[in-house]
Amino acid sequence: MTGKRKAAKPKASVTDTTAKTGVPYRQWRPKFLKVLGETGRVLGAAAAAGIDRSAAYRARRGSSKFAAQWDEAREAAVEVLEAAADRRGVEGVEKPLTVAGQREVVREYSDVLLIFLLKANAPQKYRENLHIDGNVEHKHKVKFIVATEGERREAVMVMLEHGLLPSPTGVDSGPEPVGPDKADR
């Protein structure tokens, strides 16, 4: 052996070609960004551009310019989704219906989409709020989670019962009797 090494094949740069497919970057990028902006889906955009999803992510990591274009495309996709939600929640969607053998068209609205639109566009009024005010001394980690109103009430009751919160009346009389056998106390 002479100790000579074979020259390593140069790796393709994200700005030249995509290594696995050999598709030139300049060819797949516009198609990828167009479909990403329409759908918000990386897998579908990669398939439409003829590349592997991982190649798109590598290109994103390798180019701040491409990463910025990616982010813009995702924002455009969110606008498309918001328009669809607005149409279905506010304007409704016509659906065929057969009643007594007669074909009719009814307009259906999505209450769930309408709720999301209200929360997104007027969060100060429609978001679920949890306001905690006061000082709490503790020796343990505290984890806050988003919960329904009923779950929050239950959590407050448990904390009151265990002395973790001061009594709302200022007098700690302990837990209230519960159940039919304790109703006569």
KEKE-3310 file (N, C-alpha, C; in steps of 0.2 Angstrom, whole numbers, plus 5000, padded with zeros to 4 digits):
npx = (5004:5002:4998:4991:4976:4959:4951:4939:4922:4914:4902:4885:4880:4867:4864:4867:4863:4850:4856:4851:4841:4846:4840:4841:4843:4838:4828:4818:4815:4806:4793:4791:4790:4778:4768:4769:4765:4752:4746:4752:4758:4772:4777:4768:4772:4785:4784:4777:4787:4796:4806:4813:4806:4815:4826:4821:4821:4834:4839:4833:4839:4851:4851:4848:4840:4832:4825:4818:4810:4802:4796:4788:4780:4773:4766:4757:4750:4743:4734:4727:4720:4713:4704:4697:4691:4684:4675:4668:4663:4656:4650:4645:4642:4635:4625:4620:4603:4591:4574:4560:4560:4563:4575:4585:4595:4604:4611:4625:4633:4649:4650:4661:4672:4669:4670:4684:4688:4683:4691:4703:4703:4698:4705:4706:4693:4687:4695:4700:4702:4713:4716:4727:4729:4739:4750:4760:4768:4779:4786:4787:4788:4778:4765:4757:4742:4731:4714:4697:4683:4676:4686:4695:4688:4687:4701:4704:4696:4702:4714:4711:4705:4716:4724:4732:4728:4723:4708:4693:4684:4692:4692:4697:4688:4689:4686:4669:4655:4651:4639:4624:4624:4631:4624:4616:4624)
npy = (4994:5011:5021:5031:5040:5038:5052:5060:5060:5076:5083:5087:5103:5112:5122:5118:5105:5092:5080:5066:5065:5072:5082:5098:5112:5124:5121:5113:5121:5132:5126:5118:5128:5135:5125:5122:5135:5135:5124:5121:5110:5100:5087:5085:5096:5093:5081:5085:5093:5084:5079:5072:5073:5075:5081:5094:5099:5099:5108:5119:5121:5123:5136:5152:5161:5153:5147:5158:5161:5149:5151:5162:5156:5146:5155:5161:5149:5147:5158:5154:5143:5150:5158:5147:5142:5153:5154:5142:5143:5156:5159:5147:5130:5123:5108:5093:5086:5073:5073:5065:5059:5070:5080:5091:5106:5111:5123:5122:5127:5129:5128:5125:5130:5143:5147:5145:5155:5167:5166:5168:5180:5190:5188:5194:5194:5182:5171:5157:5161:5162:5168:5171:5177:5182:5177:5163:5151:5138:5122:5113:5108:5117:5115:5122:5119:5120:5121:5115:5125:5118:5108:5117:5122:5111:5108:5119:5117:5105:5110:5119:5110:5103:5113:5121:5132:5148:5150:5155:5163:5167:5160:5145:5131:5118:5104:5103:5093:5079:5070:5059:5053:5062:5073:5077:5083)
npz = (5000:4996:5004:4999:4998:4992:4983:4992:4987:4984:4995:4991:4991:4999:4991:4979:4974:4979:4988:4989:4978:4968:4962:4956:4967:4964:4956:4963:4974:4971:4968:4979:4989:4984:4985:4999:5004:5000:5006:5019:5022:5024:5020:5009:5001:4998:4991:4980:4974:4971:4980:4995:5011:5021:5015:5012:5025:5028:5019:5024:5036:5031:5025:5028:5021:5014:5025:5029:5019:5019:5031:5028:5018:5026:5034:5025:5022:5034:5033:5022:5028:5038:5031:5025:5037:5041:5031:5032:5045:5046:5034:5030:5023:5009:5009:5002:5005:5008:5010:5013:5001:4993:4986:4994:4998:5011:5022:5031:5046:5055:5072:5080:5073:5072:5085:5087:5078:5085:5097:5091:5085:5094:5107:5120:5124:5122:5124:5135:5151:5165:5180:5193:5208:5221:5235:5236:5246:5244:5244:5234:5217:5205:5194:5181:5171:5157:5160:5160:5166:5176:5180:5185:5196:5204:5206:5214:5225:5230:5233:5243:5253:5257:5263:5255:5250:5256:5265:5257:5265:5275:5287:5292:5292:5288:5278:5270:5276:5266:5257:5260:5273:5281:5281:5292:5302)
capx = (5000:5006:4996:4987:4968:4955:4948:4932:4917:4912:4895:4882:4878:4860:4862:4868:4858:4848:4860:4848:4837:4850:4836:4844:4839:4834:4822:4813:4813:4799:4787:4790:4787:4772:4763:4769:4761:4745:4744:4756:4761:4779:4777:4765:4776:4791:4782:4776:4793:4800:4811:4812:4805:4822:4830:4818:4823:4841:4840:4830:4844:4857:4850:4843:4836:4826:4821:4814:4805:4798:4791:4783:4775:4769:4761:4752:4746:4738:4729:4722:4716:4709:4699:4692:4688:4679:4669:4663:4660:4652:4646:4642:4643:4629:4626:4613:4599:4585:4569:4554:4561:4565:4582:4586:4601:4604:4617:4628:4639:4653:4651:4668:4677:4667:4673:4691:4689:4682:4696:4709:4702:4696:4707:4704:4686:4684:4700:4699:4707:4714:4719:4728:4732:4741:4757:4760:4774:4778:4792:4787:4787:4771:4764:4750:4739:4725:4709:4690:4681:4675:4692:4699:4685:4689:4708:4704:4693:4707:4720:4708:4704:4723:4727:4737:4726:4719:4700:4690:4681:4697:4692:4698:4684:4690:4681:4662:4653:4648:4635:4618:4625:4634:4620:4613:4629)
capy = (5000:5017:5026:5036:5039:5041:5058:5059:5064:5081:5082:5092:5108:5113:5127:5115:5100:5088:5074:5059:5065:5075:5087:5105:5116:5130:5118:5111:5126:5136:5122:5117:5134:5136:5120:5124:5141:5133:5118:5121:5103:5099:5081:5086:5100:5089:5076:5089:5096:5078:5078:5069:5078:5077:5086:5100:5101:5100:5114:5124:5122:5126:5142:5156:5164:5148:5146:5164:5159:5143:5154:5166:5151:5144:5160:5161:5143:5149:5163:5150:5140:5155:5159:5142:5142:5159:5153:5137:5145:5162:5159:5140:5126:5119:5101:5090:5082:5070:5073:5062:5058:5076:5082:5098:5109:5115:5127:5120:5131:5125:5131:5125:5134:5150:5148:5146:5162:5172:5166:5170:5187:5194:5184:5197:5193:5175:5165:5154:5165:5159:5173:5169:5183:5181:5174:5156:5149:5131:5118:5108:5111:5118:5114:5124:5117:5123:5116:5118:5128:5113:5106:5122:5123:5105:5109:5124:5113:5100:5114:5121:5104:5101:5119:5124:5139:5151:5149:5162:5167:5169:5155:5138:5126:5111:5102:5102:5086:5077:5063:5059:5051:5067:5079:5079:5086)
capz = (5000:4996:5009:4996:4999:4986:4985:4994:4983:4987:4996:4987:4995:4998:4986:4972:4972:4984:4988:4987:4972:4962:4959:4958:4972:4961:4952:4967:4979:4970:4968:4986:4993:4982:4988:5006:5005:4999:5011:5025:5024:5022:5016:5002:4997:4996:4986:4974:4972:4969:4984:5001:5016:5025:5010:5013:5031:5028:5015:5028:5041:5028:5022:5032:5016:5012:5031:5030:5013:5022:5037:5024:5015:5032:5036:5019:5023:5039:5030:5018:5033:5042:5026:5025:5043:5041:5026:5035:5052:5046:5028:5030:5018:5007:5009:5000:5010:5005:5015:5010:4994:4989:4987:4996:5000:5017:5023:5038:5049:5060:5078:5083:5069:5074:5092:5086:5075:5090:5101:5088:5083:5100:5113:5127:5126:5121:5126:5142:5156:5172:5184:5200:5212:5228:5236:5238:5248:5243:5244:5229:5210:5204:5186:5179:5165:5155:5161:5160:5172:5181:5182:5189:5202:5207:5208:5219:5231:5233:5237:5249:5258:5259:5266:5251:5248:5261:5265:5254:5270:5280:5292:5289:5296:5286:5272:5272:5275:5260:5257:5264:5280:5285:5280:5298:5306)
cpx = (5004:5004:4992:4979:4965:4952:4941:4927:4914:4904:4892:4879:4870:4858:4864:4862:4856:4852:4856:4844:4841:4846:4840:4840:4835:4828:4816:4810:4806:4793:4786:4787:4780:4767:4763:4765:4753:4742:4746:4759:4767:4780:4774:4769:4782:4790:4781:4782:4798:4806:4809:4811:4811:4826:4828:4821:4830:4843:4838:4836:4850:4857:4845:4838:4830:4822:4816:4808:4800:4793:4786:4777:4770:4763:4755:4747:4741:4733:4724:4717:4711:4703:4694:4688:4682:4673:4665:4660:4655:4647:4642:4644:4637:4630:4619:4610:4593:4580:4563:4554:4563:4572:4582:4593:4601:4611:4619:4633:4643:4654:4658:4673:4675:4670:4680:4692:4688:4688:4703:4709:4700:4698:4705:4697:4684:4689:4698:4704:4707:4718:4720:4732:4733:4748:4756:4767:4774:4785:4793:4786:4779:4770:4757:4748:4733:4720:4702:4688:4679:4681:4696:4695:4687:4696:4708:4701:4698:4712:4717:4707:4711:4727:4732:4735:4723:4712:4698:4687:4686:4697:4692:4694:4685:4685:4674:4660:4650:4644:4629:4619:4628:4630:4617:4618:4628)
cpy = (5006:5022:5032:5035:5041:5047:5057:5063:5070:5081:5088:5097:5109:5118:5125:5110:5096:5082:5068:5059:5067:5080:5094:5109:5121:5127:5116:5116:5130:5132:5120:5122:5136:5132:5121:5130:5140:5128:5119:5114:5101:5093:5082:5090:5097:5084:5080:5092:5090:5077:5074:5074:5080:5081:5093:5103:5103:5107:5120:5126:5125:5133:5146:5160:5159:5147:5152:5163:5154:5146:5158:5161:5148:5149:5161:5155:5144:5154:5159:5146:5144:5157:5154:5141:5148:5157:5147:5139:5151:5161:5152:5137:5123:5112:5098:5086:5080:5070:5071:5062:5064:5078:5090:5100:5113:5118:5125:5125:5127:5130:5131:5129:5142:5152:5149:5153:5167:5172:5169:5178:5192:5190:5187:5196:5186:5169:5163:5158:5161:5165:5171:5175:5181:5178:5167:5154:5141:5128:5113:5112:5112:5118:5117:5122:5120:5118:5119:5121:5123:5110:5111:5123:5117:5105:5114:5121:5109:5104:5117:5116:5103:5107:5122:5131:5142:5150:5156:5166:5170:5164:5148:5133:5119:5110:5101:5095:5085:5070:5063:5057:5057:5074:5081:5082:5093)
cpz = (5000:5000:5005:4997:4993:4988:4986:4989:4987:4989:4993:4992:4994:4993:4979:4970:4979:4983:4985:4980:4966:4959:4961:4962:4969:4957:4957:4972:4977:4971:4976:4990:4991:4985:4996:5008:5004:5004:5018:5027:5020:5018:5009:4998:4994:4990:4979:4970:4970:4973:4991:5006:5020:5021:5011:5020:5032:5024:5020:5033:5038:5025:5026:5027:5015:5019:5031:5025:5016:5027:5033:5021:5020:5034:5031:5020:5028:5037:5026:5023:5036:5037:5025:5031:5044:5037:5029:5041:5051:5040:5027:5024:5016:5006:5007:5005:5006:5011:5011:5003:4990:4991:4988:4997:5006:5018:5031:5040:5054:5066:5081:5079:5071:5081:5091:5083:5080:5095:5098:5087:5089:5106:5120:5129:5126:5123:5133:5146:5162:5175:5191:5203:5219:5229:5239:5240:5247:5243:5238:5222:5209:5196:5185:5172:5163:5156:5160:5166:5178:5184:5187:5196:5207:5210:5214:5226:5234:5236:5243:5255:5261:5262:5262:5249:5254:5260:5262:5260:5275:5286:5289:5294:5293:5280:5275:5272:5269:5260:5261:5271:5284:5284:5287:5303:5308)
residu = (MET:THR:GLY:LYS:ARG:LYS:ALA:ALA:LYS:PRO:LYS:ALA:SER:VAL:THR:ASP:THR:THR:ALA:LYS:THR:GLY:VAL:PRO:TYR:ARG:GLN:TRP:ARG:PRO:LYS:PHE:LEU:LYS:VAL:LEU:GLY:GLU:THR:GLY:ARG:VAL:LEU:GLY:ALA:ALA:ALA:ALA:ALA:GLY:ILE:ASP:ARG:SER:ALA:ALA:TYR:ARG:ALA:ARG:ARG:GLY:SER:SER:LYS:PHE:ALA:ALA:GLN:TRP:ASP:GLU:ALA:ARG:GLU:ALA:ALA:VAL:GLU:VAL:LEU:GLU:ALA:ALA:ALA:ASP:ARG:ARG:GLY:VAL:GLU:GLY:VAL:GLU:LYS:PRO:LEU:THR:VAL:ALA:GLY:GLN:ARG:GLU:VAL:VAL:ARG:GLU:TYR:SER:ASP:VAL:LEU:LEU:ILE:PHE:LEU:LEU:LYS:ALA:ASN:ALA:PRO:GLN:LYS:TYR:ARG:GLU:ASN:LEU:HIS:ILE:ASP:GLY:ASN:VAL:GLU:HIS:LYS:HIS:LYS:VAL:LYS:PHE:ILE:VAL:ALA:THR:GLU:GLY:GLU:ARG:ARG:GLU:ALA:VAL:MET:VAL:MET:LEU:GLU:HIS:GLY:LEU:LEU:PRO:SER:PRO:THR:GLY:VAL:ASP:SER:GLY:PRO:GLU:PRO:VAL:GLY:PRO:ASP:LYS:ALA:ASP:ARG)
# end
